[in-house]
Amino acid sequence: MSDNKTLNLMELAPGMRVSLADGATAEVVENPQDGSWIICRYLSHPTMPQLVASGEHPIFATDIEGIVQ
């Protein structure tokens, strides 16, 4: 698993899945190519399952732990 020190956010494309620091898994919907944020849709969340059906969310670089294979 990559960490945010080695993961290049500029390479994340729509459809890729990422694991987050809070245990969630999200799918990239859009990458604004700023190196700090990606726009995702939650696929799972261990403590807030309501996020799965709540649309798109910006996620900051330090919250991303790695790419889900």
N, C-alpha and C positions, 0 to 999 in steps of 0.2 A: 504494500500500500504506500502511496506517495504521501508526503505531507505538504503543507502550504509553502514550505521553504523551497521545495523542488518542483512542485506542480506549476506548470505555466498556464495560467488562466486564459491566455490569449489563444491557446490551442483547443479549448473546450468548445465543442460544436453542438448545435441542437441535436437532441436525441441521446447524448451521452448521459450517463448516470453518475452521480457523485455521492459520497458518504459525508455526513456532516458531524461536527464535534458533539452534537447533542444526541447522536444515535440515529438520526433521520437519514432517509435516502431520498434524493430528489433527481428529477430529470431536467436537463438544461433545455429551456425553451428558446432563449435568446442570449447572445453574448454581445454586449455593447463594445467589446474590445478595449476597455479602459484599464484592464489588468487588476481591477479591484472588485467589481461586481459581476454577477451573472444573474439572469432571470430564470427562475426554476419553478417547477410544479412538484410539490411533495408527493412521493409515492408511498412513503410510510413515515410515521413519527411515533416514537415510543411513549411520549407523555401528552401529546396534543394531536390525537388522531383526526380532529376536525380540520386540520390544515390540509389533509389529503384532498378534500373536496372544495377547498376555498380558493382555487384559481392560482394565479402566478404571483411569485414573491421574489424580491431582490435578495440575494444572499451575498454576504461580504466574504472576501478572500480568506480571512482568518477563521471563518466557520467551516471551511471546506477541508476535509481530511484527506480525501483521495478520490480516485476514479473507481467505480464499481465495474468489475470485469464481467 
